[in-house]
Amino acid sequence: LVPNRTPGTSDIEILERFSSMMSIEDKGDFSVSTESDDPEFAAKLVNDYVSFFDLVTVHSLISDARNNIQEQIIDIEYKIASKREMAKQRREDTILRHEEAAVIAGKLGVRDRIDTTNVVQNNQRNISTSSTPLYYRGYRALNAEIKILKNRKSDDPFISGLRDLQEKLALLSSIKIEAEGMHAVTVDQAAYPPKIRIKPNRRQIVLLSTVVGLFLGIFLVFFVSFVQKQ
């Protein structure tokens, strides 16, 4: 592309030279062509260019898809970690509330659960209190719950929506995108060396030479006649 390249020749000059050589037409389908003194070289250049375009486009699409999948994986992993952290915090809060309630139940002598159903004498009907104090469970039950909560090894089974996120994460992690066999373009016709020369147009040159020669001959006849009369 740059026969007389020197250390000062930039890649931009080479790209500009290459760009000027390639002709791309959009006729519903794209048509790529080039002109060269060597028809074999021209055909190979076009075929290599289309192959390179196909390869780069596929790699770009695959890279975008992989990046998109990776972003989703990171987002889900962040949500899972956040849910686990909040579940741990909620469990610790529950333990603290139970411990305080157990202390109160112990001081009040509430050993076992208290029935929260009260009889309203004036209406002769049963109602349940809307907010039952936690210590009504009794310090035996509270201490048992505290022990279980402290010994819990994983909060995962108790986190709402965690399994759905893990299922989606497993699905995304299992996706494998391979470039082999993928194409971004369909080549209807590969480039081939033309059998007829495009430039120079010999027929046009001969025709133009004949016409010019005829006019020059007529002009010469008139010129010679003019000189003889003079």
Phi and psi in degrees as GROMACS dihedral restraints (atoms count N, CA, C in turn):
[ dihedral_restraints ]
;  ai    aj    ak    al  type     phi  dphi    fc
    3     4     5     6     1  -131.2    20    10
    4     5     6     7     1    85.1    20    10
    6     7     8     9     1   -59.8    20    10
    7     8     9    10     1   -36.7    20    10
    9    10    11    12     1  -101.1    20    10
   10    11    12    13     1    41.8    20    10
   12    13    14    15     1   -66.2    20    10
   13    14    15    16     1   139.4    20    10
   15    16    17    18     1  -123.4    20    10
   16    17    18    19     1   168.8    20    10
   18    19    20    21     1   -55.9    20    10
   19    20    21    22     1   -22.4    20    10
   21    22    23    24     1   -86.1    20    10
   22    23    24    25     1    -6.1    20    10
   24    25    26    27     1   -73.3    20    10
   25    26    27    28     1   127.1    20    10
   27    28    29    30     1   -91.0    20    10
   28    29    30    31     1   160.7    20    10
   30    31    32    33     1   -65.3    20    10
   31    32    33    34     1   -28.0    20    10
   33    34    35    36     1   -61.6    20    10
   34    35    36    37     1   -39.5    20    10
   36    37    38    39     1   -62.8    20    10
   37    38    39    40     1   -38.5    20    10
   39    40    41    42     1   -67.2    20    10
   40    41    42    43     1   -43.6    20    10
   42    43    44    45     1   -64.2    20    10
   43    44    45    46     1   -38.6    20    10
   45    46    47    48     1   -65.1    20    10
   46    47    48    49     1   -40.0    20    10
   48    49    50    51     1   -63.7    20    10
   49    50    51    52     1   -44.1    20    10
   51    52    53    54     1   -64.7    20    10
   52    53    54    55     1   -43.1    20    10
   54    55    56    57     1   -60.9    20    10
   55    56    57    58     1   -37.9    20    10
   57    58    59    60     1   -70.7    20    10
   58    59    60    61     1   -23.0    20    10
   60    61    62    63     1   -80.3    20    10
   61    62    63    64     1   -32.8    20    10
   63    64    65    66     1   -88.6    20    10
   64    65    66    67     1   138.4    20    10
   66    67    68    69     1  -122.3    20    10
   67    68    69    70     1   122.1    20    10
   69    70    71    72     1  -120.9    20    10
   70    71    72    73     1   121.9    20    10
   72    73    74    75     1  -116.6    20    10
   73    74    75    76     1   137.7    20    10
   75    76    77    78     1  -103.0    20    10
   76    77    78    79     1   105.2    20    10
   78    79    80    81     1  -121.2    20    10
   79    80    81    82     1    46.9    20    10
   81    82    83    84     1    87.3    20    10
   82    83    84    85     1   -56.1    20    10
   84    85    86    87     1  -105.9    20    10
   85    86    87    88     1   154.1    20    10
   87    88    89    90     1   -86.1    20    10
   88    89    90    91     1   139.7    20    10
   90    91    92    93     1  -120.9    20    10
   91    92    93    94     1   126.1    20    10
   93    94    95    96     1  -115.6    20    10
   94    95    96    97     1   132.6    20    10
   96    97    98    99     1  -150.3    20    10
   97    98    99   100     1   166.0    20    10
   99   100   101   102     1  -153.4    20    10
  100   101   102   103     1   164.6    20    10
  102   103   104   105     1  -120.8    20    10
  103   104   105   106     1   141.3    20    10
  105   106   107   108     1  -159.5    20    10
  106   107   108   109     1   157.4    20    10
  108   109   110   111     1   -68.7    20    10
  109   110   111   112     1   -22.7    20    10
  111   112   113   114     1  -109.3    20    10
  112   113   114   115     1   104.9    20    10
  114   115   116   117     1   -62.2    20    10
  115   116   117   118     1   -35.7    20    10
  117   118   119   120     1   -63.6    20    10
  118   119   120   121     1   -42.9    20    10
  120   121   122   123     1   -64.5    20    10
  121   122   123   124     1   -40.4    20    10
  123   124   125   126     1   -63.3    20    10
  124   125   126   127     1   -44.9    20    10
  126   127   128   129     1   -64.6    20    10
  127   128   129   130     1   -42.8    20    10
  129   130   131   132     1   -64.7    20    10
  130   131   132   133     1   -39.1    20    10
  132   133   134   135     1   -62.1    20    10
  133   134   135   136     1   -45.2    20    10
  135   136   137   138     1   -65.2    20    10
  136   137   138   139     1   -45.8    20    10
  138   139   140   141     1   -63.0    20    10
  139   140   141   142     1   -41.6    20    10
  141   142   143   144     1   -65.7    20    10
  142   143   144   145     1   -37.4    20    10
  144   145   146   147     1   -64.5    20    10
  145   146   147   148     1   -45.2    20    10
  147   148   149   150     1   -64.1    20    10
  148   149   150   151     1   -41.6    20    10
  150   151   152   153     1   -63.5    20    10
  151   152   153   154     1   -41.4    20    10
  153   154   155   156     1   -65.2    20    10
  154   155   156   157     1   -43.2    20    10
  156   157   158   159     1   -60.1    20    10
  157   158   159   160     1   -44.5    20    10
  159   160   161   162     1   -61.0    20    10
  160   161   162   163     1   -46.7    20    10
  162   163   164   165     1   -63.9    20    10
  163   164   165   166     1   -47.0    20    10
  165   166   167   168     1   -64.9    20    10
  166   167   168   169     1   -39.7    20    10
  168   169   170   171     1   -64.7    20    10
  169   170   171   172     1   -44.4    20    10
  171   172   173   174     1   -60.8    20    10
  172   173   174   175     1   -46.0    20    10
  174   175   176   177     1   -62.9    20    10
  175   176   177   178     1   -37.3    20    10
  177   178   179   180     1   -66.3    20    10
  178   179   180   181     1   -44.0    20    10
  180   181   182   183     1   -64.0    20    10
  181   182   183   184     1   -42.6    20    10
  183   184   185   186     1   -65.0    20    10
  184   185   186   187     1   -41.5    20    10
  186   187   188   189     1   -61.5    20    10
  187   188   189   190     1   -43.2    20    10
  189   190   191   192     1   -63.0    20    10
  190   191   192   193     1   -42.5    20    10
  192   193   194   195     1   -64.8    20    10
  193   194   195   196     1   -43.8    20    10
  195   196   197   198     1   -64.5    20    10
  196   197   198   199     1   -40.4    20    10
  198   199   200   201     1   -63.9    20    10
  199   200   201   202     1   -40.1    20    10
  201   202   203   204     1   -63.9    20    10
  202   203   204   205     1   -43.1    20    10
  204   205   206   207     1   -64.1    20    10
  205   206   207   208     1   -42.5    20    10
  207   208   209   210     1   -63.9    20    10
  208   209   210   211     1   -38.4    20    10
  210   211   212   213     1   -63.7    20    10
  211   212   213   214     1   -40.9    20    10
  213   214   215   216     1   -65.5    20    10
  214   215   216   217     1   -40.2    20    10
  216   217   218   219     1   -62.1    20    10
  217   218   219   220     1   -45.7    20    10
  219   220   221   222     1   -61.9    20    10
  220   221   222   223     1   -40.9    20    10
  222   223   224   225     1   -64.2    20    10
  223   224   225   226     1   -42.8    20    10
  225   226   227   228     1   -67.5    20    10
  226   227   228   229     1   -41.9    20    10
  228   229   230   231     1   -60.6    20    10
  229   230   231   232     1   -37.9    20    10
  231   232   233   234     1   -65.2    20    10
  232   233   234   235     1   -42.2    20    10
  234   235   236   237     1   -64.7    20    10
  235   236   237   238     1   -41.1    20    10
  237   238   239   240     1   -63.5    20    10
  238   239   240   241     1   -45.9    20    10
  240   241   242   243     1   -61.9    20    10
  241   242   243   244     1   -39.4    20    10
  243   244   245   246     1   -65.6    20    10
  244   245   246   247     1   -43.9    20    10
  246   247   248   249     1   -62.9    20    10
  247   248   249   250     1   -40.4    20    10
  249   250   251   252     1   -65.9    20    10
  250   251   252   253     1   -40.4    20    10
  252   253   254   255     1   -65.3    20    10
  253   254   255   256     1   -43.1    20    10
  255   256   257   258     1   -67.7    20    10
  256   257   258   259     1   -37.0    20    10
  258   259   260   261     1   -63.7    20    10
  259   260   261   262     1   -40.3    20    10
  261   262   263   264     1   -63.5    20    10
  262   263   264   265     1   -42.5    20    10
  264   265   266   267     1   -64.5    20    10
  265   266   267   268     1   -41.3    20    10
  267   268   269   270     1   -65.5    20    10
  268   269   270   271     1   -39.0    20    10
  270   271   272   273     1   -63.7    20    10
  271   272   273   274     1   -41.7    20    10
  273   274   275   276     1   -65.5    20    10
  274   275   276   277     1   -37.0    20    10
  276   277   278   279     1   -64.7    20    10
  277   278   279   280     1   -40.9    20    10
  279   280   281   282     1   -62.9    20    10
  280   281   282   283     1   -42.0    20    10
  282   283   284   285     1   -60.3    20    10
  283   284   285   286     1   -43.1    20    10
  285   286   287   288     1   -63.6    20    10
  286   287   288   289     1   -43.1    20    10
  288   289   290   291     1   -65.0    20    10
  289   290   291   292     1   -40.2    20    10
  291   292   293   294     1   -66.7    20    10
  292   293   294   295     1   -38.7    20    10
  294   295   296   297     1   -63.2    20    10
  295   296   297   298     1   -43.3    20    10
  297   298   299   300     1   -64.6    20    10
  298   299   300   301     1   -42.1    20    10
  300   301   302   303     1   -64.5    20    10
  301   302   303   304     1   -36.8    20    10
  303   304   305   306     1   -64.9    20    10
  304   305   306   307     1   -38.3    20    10
  306   307   308   309     1   -63.4    20    10
  307   308   309   310     1   -44.5    20    10
  309   310   311   312     1   -64.0    20    10
  310   311   312   313     1   -43.8    20    10
  312   313   314   315     1   -62.0    20    10
  313   314   315   316     1   -38.1    20    10
  315   316   317   318     1   -65.4    20    10
  316   317   318   319     1   -42.1    20    10
  318   319   320   321     1   -68.1    20    10
  319   320   321   322     1   -32.1    20    10
  321   322   323   324     1   -88.1    20    10
  322   323   324   325     1    -4.8    20    10
  324   325   326   327     1    74.5    20    10
  325   326   327   328     1    23.6    20    10
  327   328   329   330     1   -85.2    20    10
  328   329   330   331     1    97.3    20    10
  330   331   332   333     1   -82.4    20    10
  331   332   333   334     1   -45.9    20    10
  333   334   335   336     1  -119.3    20    10
  334   335   336   337     1   173.8    20    10
  336   337   338   339     1   -60.8    20    10
  337   338   339   340     1   140.1    20    10
  339   340   341   342     1   -97.3    20    10
  340   341   342   343     1   134.0    20    10
  342   343   344   345     1   -68.7    20    10
  343   344   345   346     1   122.2    20    10
  345   346   347   348     1   -90.7    20    10
  346   347   348   349     1     6.6    20    10
  348   349   350   351     1   -86.7    20    10
  349   350   351   352     1   118.8    20    10
  351   352   353   354     1  -109.7    20    10
  352   353   354   355     1   149.2    20    10
  354   355   356   357     1   -99.9    20    10
  355   356   357   358     1   124.1    20    10
  357   358   359   360     1   -92.0    20    10
  358   359   360   361     1   109.4    20    10
  360   361   362   363     1   -66.1    20    10
  361   362   363   364     1   -38.2    20    10
  363   364   365   366     1   -71.2    20    10
  364   365   366   367     1   -30.4    20    10
  366   367   368   369     1  -100.2    20    10
  367   368   369   370     1    -8.9    20    10
  369   370   371   372     1    55.4    20    10
  370   371   372   373     1    47.0    20    10
  372   373   374   375     1  -145.4    20    10
  373   374   375   376     1   161.3    20    10
  375   376   377   378     1   -96.6    20    10
  376   377   378   379     1   138.1    20    10
  378   379   380   381     1  -135.1    20    10
  379   380   381   382     1   158.8    20    10
  381   382   383   384     1  -107.7    20    10
  382   383   384   385     1   136.4    20    10
  384   385   386   387     1   -63.8    20    10
  385   386   387   388     1   139.8    20    10
  387   388   389   390     1   -73.1    20    10
  388   389   390   391     1   -30.9    20    10
  390   391   392   393     1  -131.7    20    10
  391   392   393   394     1    97.4    20    10
  393   394   395   396     1   -86.0    20    10
  394   395   396   397     1   126.6    20    10
  396   397   398   399     1   -57.9    20    10
  397   398   399   400     1   142.7    20    10
  399   400   401   402     1   -64.9    20    10
  400   401   402   403     1   -31.1    20    10
  402   403   404   405     1   -69.3    20    10
  403   404   405   406     1   -10.6    20    10
  405   406   407   408     1   -63.1    20    10
  406   407   408   409     1   -19.1    20    10
  408   409   410   411     1   -69.7    20    10
  409   410   411   412     1   -20.0    20    10
  411   412   413   414     1    90.8    20    10
  412   413   414   415     1   146.6    20    10
  414   415   416   417     1   -71.5    20    10
  415   416   417   418     1   -21.2    20    10
  417   418   419   420     1   -66.9    20    10
  418   419   420   421     1   -48.5    20    10
  420   421   422   423     1   -67.7    20    10
  421   422   423   424     1   -39.4    20    10
  423   424   425   426     1   -63.7    20    10
  424   425   426   427     1   -44.4    20    10
  426   427   428   429     1   -65.2    20    10
  427   428   429   430     1   -34.1    20    10
  429   430   431   432     1   -66.4    20    10
  430   431   432   433     1   -43.1    20    10
  432   433   434   435     1   -65.3    20    10
  433   434   435   436     1   -40.1    20    10
  435   436   437   438     1   -61.1    20    10
  436   437   438   439     1   -42.8    20    10
  438   439   440   441     1   -63.7    20    10
  439   440   441   442     1   -43.7    20    10
  441   442   443   444     1   -64.9    20    10
  442   443   444   445     1   -43.4    20    10
  444   445   446   447     1   -63.4    20    10
  445   446   447   448     1   -38.9    20    10
  447   448   449   450     1   -70.6    20    10
  448   449   450   451     1   -30.1    20    10
  450   451   452   453     1   -91.7    20    10
  451   452   453   454     1    -0.5    20    10
  453   454   455   456     1   -64.4    20    10
  454   455   456   457     1   126.0    20    10
  456   457   458   459     1   -85.2    20    10
  457   458   459   460     1   -28.5    20    10
  459   460   461   462     1  -146.3    20    10
  460   461   462   463     1   138.4    20    10
  462   463   464   465     1   -93.8    20    10
  463   464   465   466     1    -1.5    20    10
  465   466   467   468     1   -54.7    20    10
  466   467   468   469     1   -45.3    20    10
  468   469   470   471     1   -63.6    20    10
  469   470   471   472     1   -15.4    20    10
  471   472   473   474     1  -106.2    20    10
  472   473   474   475     1     4.1    20    10
  474   475   476   477     1   -95.3    20    10
  475   476   477   478     1   119.0    20    10
  477   478   479   480     1   -68.3    20    10
  478   479   480   481     1   130.6    20    10
  480   481   482   483     1    81.8    20    10
  481   482   483   484     1    -2.0    20    10
  483   484   485   486     1   -67.5    20    10
  484   485   486   487     1   -42.0    20    10
  486   487   488   489     1   -65.5    20    10
  487   488   489   490     1   -35.4    20    10
  489   490   491   492     1   -63.4    20    10
  490   491   492   493     1   -41.8    20    10
  492   493   494   495     1   -65.7    20    10
  493   494   495   496     1   -40.5    20    10
  495   496   497   498     1   -66.1    20    10
  496   497   498   499     1   -36.8    20    10
  498   499   500   501     1   -64.9    20    10
  499   500   501   502     1   -43.4    20    10
  501   502   503   504     1   -65.2    20    10
  502   503   504   505     1   -39.0    20    10
  504   505   506   507     1   -63.2    20    10
  505   506   507   508     1   -42.8    20    10
  507   508   509   510     1   -63.9    20    10
  508   509   510   511     1   -38.4    20    10
  510   511   512   513     1   -65.8    20    10
  511   512   513   514     1   -45.5    20    10
  513   514   515   516     1   -65.2    20    10
  514   515   516   517     1   -38.5    20    10
  516   517   518   519     1   -69.3    20    10
  517   518   519   520     1   -22.2    20    10
  519   520   521   522     1   -86.2    20    10
  520   521   522   523     1    -9.1    20    10
  522   523   524   525     1   -74.1    20    10
  523   524   525   526     1   125.1    20    10
  525   526   527   528     1  -120.7    20    10
  526   527   528   529     1   123.6    20    10
  528   529   530   531     1  -112.4    20    10
  529   530   531   532     1   116.4    20    10
  531   532   533   534     1  -112.1    20    10
  532   533   534   535     1   140.2    20    10
  534   535   536   537     1   -76.5    20    10
  535   536   537   538     1   -21.3    20    10
  537   538   539   540     1   -63.0    20    10
  538   539   540   541     1   127.9    20    10
  540   541   542   543     1    86.0    20    10
  541   542   543   544     1    -4.7    20    10
  543   544   545   546     1   -94.4    20    10
  544   545   546   547     1   142.4    20    10
  546   547   548   549     1  -138.3    20    10
  547   548   549   550     1   142.7    20    10
  549   550   551   552     1   -96.3    20    10
  550   551   552   553     1   -14.6    20    10
  552   553   554   555     1  -134.8    20    10
  553   554   555   556     1   157.5    20    10
  555   556   557   558     1  -116.3    20    10
  556   557   558   559     1   121.0    20    10
  558   559   560   561     1   -87.9    20    10
  559   560   561   562     1   109.6    20    10
  561   562   563   564     1   -74.4    20    10
  562   563   564   565     1   -36.9    20    10
  564   565   566   567     1  -149.0    20    10
  565   566   567   568     1   118.4    20    10
  567   568   569   570     1   -70.3    20    10
  568   569   570   571     1   153.6    20    10
  570   571   572   573     1   -68.3    20    10
  571   572   573   574     1   143.9    20    10
  573   574   575   576     1  -139.2    20    10
  574   575   576   577     1   151.8    20    10
  576   577   578   579     1   -65.8    20    10
  577   578   579   580     1   127.5    20    10
  579   580   581   582     1   -69.4    20    10
  580   581   582   583     1   147.6    20    10
  582   583   584   585     1   -85.4    20    10
  583   584   585   586     1   -22.8    20    10
  585   586   587   588     1  -109.4    20    10
  586   587   588   589     1   132.3    20    10
  588   589   590   591     1   -67.8    20    10
  589   590   591   592     1   132.9    20    10
  591   592   593   594     1   -83.7    20    10
  592   593   594   595     1   -46.2    20    10
  594   595   596   597     1  -133.4    20    10
  595   596   597   598     1   140.6    20    10
  597   598   599   600     1   -76.8    20    10
  598   599   600   601     1   153.9    20    10
  600   601   602   603     1   -84.7    20    10
  601   602   603   604     1    99.2    20    10
  603   604   605   606     1   -63.6    20    10
  604   605   606   607     1   -39.9    20    10
  606   607   608   609     1   -62.0    20    10
  607   608   609   610     1   -43.0    20    10
  609   610   611   612     1   -66.6    20    10
  610   611   612   613     1   -38.4    20    10
  612   613   614   615     1   -64.7    20    10
  613   614   615   616     1   -44.1    20    10
  615   616   617   618     1   -64.5    20    10
  616   617   618   619     1   -43.0    20    10
  618   619   620   621     1   -64.0    20    10
  619   620   621   622     1   -44.5    20    10
  621   622   623   624     1   -65.0    20    10
  622   623   624   625     1   -40.5    20    10
  624   625   626   627     1   -63.6    20    10
  625   626   627   628     1   -39.7    20    10
  627   628   629   630     1   -63.2    20    10
  628   629   630   631     1   -45.8    20    10
  630   631   632   633     1   -64.5    20    10
  631   632   633   634     1   -46.5    20    10
  633   634   635   636     1   -63.2    20    10
  634   635   636   637     1   -42.5    20    10
  636   637   638   639     1   -62.5    20    10
  637   638   639   640     1   -39.3    20    10
  639   640   641   642     1   -62.5    20    10
  640   641   642   643     1   -46.7    20    10
  642   643   644   645     1   -65.2    20    10
  643   644   645   646     1   -38.4    20    10
  645   646   647   648     1   -65.8    20    10
  646   647   648   649     1   -37.8    20    10
  648   649   650   651     1   -64.4    20    10
  649   650   651   652     1   -44.2    20    10
  651   652   653   654     1   -63.2    20    10
  652   653   654   655     1   -42.3    20    10
  654   655   656   657     1   -62.4    20    10
  655   656   657   658     1   -39.2    20    10
  657   658   659   660     1   -66.0    20    10
  658   659   660   661     1   -39.4    20    10
  660   661   662   663     1   -60.9    20    10
  661   662   663   664     1   -47.5    20    10
  663   664   665   666     1   -64.7    20    10
  664   665   666   667     1   -36.2    20    10
  666   667   668   669     1   -68.2    20    10
  667   668   669   670     1   -43.8    20    10
  669   670   671   672     1   -65.2    20    10
  670   671   672   673     1   -42.0    20    10
  672   673   674   675     1   -61.6    20    10
  673   674   675   676     1   -40.3    20    10
  675   676   677   678     1   -63.2    20    10
  676   677   678   679     1   -43.2    20    10
  678   679   680   681     1   -65.0    20    10
  679   680   681   682     1   -41.1    20    10
  681   682   683   684     1   -63.7    20    10
  682   683   684   685     1   -38.6    20    10
  684   685   686   687     1   -66.6    20    10
  685   686   687   688     1   -36.1    20    10
